[in-house]
Amino acid sequence: MSTYLFITKRTYKPKRVAAGLDIWWSCSSTTRAGDSALVYVTGVGIQYEWRVTSDAVPNKKWKYRCDVEHLRTFEPPISFRKICEEVTEEDWKPPHVRFRGYRSIKVPEKTARRLRRLRLD
């Protein structure tokens, strides 16, 4: 199983997934059922972790979408600054270019474990 970082704006209302009001989200074409998604809300940080419950399918508006379910809310969210402090550019470059151009990106497992530990320890 893989871990992805889904990058979204608050205006897309990712909190609706936690409430069970939305069950699908934009994702990468390679996303598969059983994968995890850390959800980075622009201006907030990594705020949620979701489980992907379906393989990615084509979608006219978003290119691909997959079904998701809420696993946890990170309180406080993991800030962009904290991500860059914890993850070196050598380990994972996207945060060091401010996630420019990304909406969904695979996270190396070592990096995903490190990020989760920030809120689970």
C-alpha positions as CSV (number, residue, x, y, z in Angstrom):
1,M,0.0,0.0,0.0
2,S,1.1,3.6,-0.7
3,T,0.6,6.9,1.0
4,Y,-0.3,10.0,-1.0
5,L,-0.5,13.6,-0.1
6,F,-3.7,15.2,-1.4
7,I,-3.4,18.9,-1.6
8,T,-6.5,20.9,-1.4
9,K,-8.0,24.3,-0.6
10,R,-10.3,24.9,2.4
11,T,-13.0,26.0,-0.1
12,Y,-13.3,22.4,-1.3
13,K,-14.5,21.5,2.2
14,P,-12.4,18.4,3.0
15,K,-14.0,18.4,6.5
16,R,-17.1,17.0,4.8
17,V,-15.3,13.7,4.4
18,A,-15.0,13.4,8.2
19,A,-18.7,14.2,8.5
20,G,-19.5,11.4,6.0
21,L,-21.0,13.9,3.6
22,D,-18.5,13.4,0.8
23,I,-17.1,10.0,0.0
24,W,-14.9,10.6,-3.0
25,W,-12.0,13.0,-3.8
26,S,-9.7,13.9,-6.6
27,C,-6.7,11.6,-6.7
28,S,-3.8,10.3,-8.8
29,S,-4.3,7.8,-11.6
30,T,-2.2,5.3,-9.6
31,T,-4.2,5.5,-6.4
32,R,-5.6,2.1,-5.3
33,A,-8.0,0.9,-2.7
34,G,-6.2,0.4,0.6
35,D,-3.8,3.4,0.1
36,S,-3.6,6.1,2.7
37,A,-4.0,9.9,2.0
38,L,-2.6,12.6,4.1
39,V,-4.6,15.7,3.4
40,Y,-2.8,19.0,3.2
41,V,-5.1,22.0,3.3
42,T,-3.5,25.1,1.9
43,G,-2.8,27.6,4.6
44,V,-3.5,25.1,7.3
45,G,-1.2,22.1,7.0
46,I,-1.8,18.3,7.0
47,Q,-5.1,18.2,8.8
48,Y,-6.5,14.7,8.0
49,E,-5.7,11.2,7.1
50,W,-8.0,9.2,4.9
51,R,-8.2,5.6,3.7
52,V,-8.8,5.1,0.0
53,T,-11.6,2.6,-0.5
54,S,-11.7,2.4,-4.3
55,D,-9.2,2.4,-7.2
56,A,-8.9,5.7,-9.1
57,V,-11.4,6.1,-11.9
58,P,-11.5,8.7,-14.7
59,N,-13.4,11.9,-14.0
60,K,-14.2,14.7,-16.4
61,K,-13.7,17.5,-14.0
62,W,-10.8,16.2,-11.8
63,K,-9.0,13.7,-14.2
64,Y,-9.3,10.9,-11.6
65,R,-11.3,10.4,-8.4
66,C,-11.4,7.7,-5.7
67,D,-13.7,6.9,-2.8
68,V,-12.3,7.8,0.6
69,E,-13.1,7.5,4.3
70,H,-11.9,9.6,7.2
71,L,-9.4,7.9,9.6
72,R,-8.2,10.8,11.8
73,T,-8.0,14.5,12.2
74,F,-4.6,15.9,13.2
75,E,-4.8,18.5,16.0
76,P,-3.1,20.7,15.6
77,P,-2.5,20.3,11.9
78,I,1.0,19.6,10.8
79,S,2.1,23.0,9.5
80,F,4.1,23.6,6.3
81,R,7.0,24.9,8.4
82,K,7.0,21.7,10.5
83,I,6.9,19.5,7.4
84,C,10.0,21.3,6.0
85,E,11.8,21.0,9.4
86,E,11.1,17.3,9.6
87,V,11.7,16.3,6.0
88,T,14.9,17.0,4.2
89,E,14.9,18.0,0.5
90,E,17.0,14.9,-0.1
91,D,14.3,12.6,1.5
92,W,11.4,14.3,-0.3
93,K,11.6,17.4,-2.5
94,P,7.9,18.5,-3.0
95,P,7.6,20.5,0.2
96,H,10.8,22.3,-0.5
97,V,9.3,23.7,-3.7
98,R,6.1,24.5,-1.8
99,F,4.1,21.7,-3.5
100,R,4.0,23.8,-6.6
101,G,2.0,22.1,-9.4
102,Y,0.9,19.2,-7.2
103,R,-2.6,18.1,-6.2
104,S,-1.8,14.5,-5.4
105,I,1.6,13.0,-4.9
106,K,3.1,9.8,-3.6
107,V,4.9,10.1,-0.3
108,P,7.9,7.9,0.5
109,E,6.9,5.5,3.3
110,K,9.8,6.6,5.5
111,T,8.5,10.2,5.2
112,A,4.9,9.3,5.8
113,R,5.8,7.4,9.0
114,R,7.8,10.4,10.2
115,L,4.9,12.8,9.5
116,R,2.3,10.6,11.2
117,R,4.5,10.2,14.3
118,L,4.4,14.0,14.8
119,R,0.8,13.7,15.9
120,L,0.5,10.1,17.1
121,D,3.3,10.0,19.7
